[in-house]
Amino acid sequence: MTIAERILETLQDLPPQQQAEVLDFAAFLRDRLPCGSEGEAAALSPLPVLSGRVPQGWKDAIYEPR
């Protein structure tokens, strides 16, 4: 049995309200997929440029001299 067949069989056993929830969840997962070559990292803002010192806890910060 393929995964699609298993999903369909399970979905058909659910009441209509839960079937709608499954479809909403599938749409949510589809929307989380990266678009083209852009991933989630493309939406992140870069770290701020610091003025020579790294605050406590920012061990991975990047220092760009002016």
FENMO-V992298 format. One record per residue. N is the residue number from 0. SS is DSSP state (alpha for helix, beta for strand, coil for the rest). OMEGA is omega as a letter, one per 20 degrees, with the letter a starting at -180 (* if undefined). NEAR is the number of other ideal C-beta (glycine too) atoms within 12 Angstrom. Layout:
N,SS,OMEGA,NEAR
N,SS,OMEGA,NEAR
This chain:
0,coil,a,9
1,coil,r,8
2,alpha,r,9
3,alpha,r,10
4,alpha,r,11
5,alpha,r,12
6,alpha,a,18
7,alpha,r,15
8,alpha,r,13
9,alpha,a,15
10,alpha,a,20
11,alpha,r,14
12,alpha,a,13
13,coil,r,17
14,coil,a,11
15,alpha,a,12
16,alpha,r,10
17,alpha,r,15
18,alpha,r,18
19,alpha,r,14
20,alpha,r,15
21,alpha,r,21
22,alpha,r,17
23,alpha,r,14
24,alpha,r,17
25,alpha,r,16
26,alpha,r,13
27,alpha,r,12
28,alpha,r,11
29,alpha,a,12
30,alpha,r,12
31,alpha,a,13
32,coil,r,13
33,coil,r,13
34,coil,r,12
35,coil,a,7
36,coil,a,7
37,coil,r,11
38,coil,r,12
39,alpha,a,11
40,alpha,a,10
41,alpha,a,12
42,alpha,a,11
43,coil,r,9
44,coil,a,7
45,coil,r,12
46,coil,r,15
47,coil,r,13
48,coil,a,13
49,coil,a,17
50,coil,r,12
51,coil,r,11
52,coil,a,9
53,coil,r,16
54,coil,r,14
55,coil,r,7
56,coil,a,7
57,coil,a,13
58,coil,a,9
59,coil,a,10
60,coil,a,18
61,coil,r,13
62,coil,r,16
63,coil,a,12
64,coil,a,8
65,coil,*,7
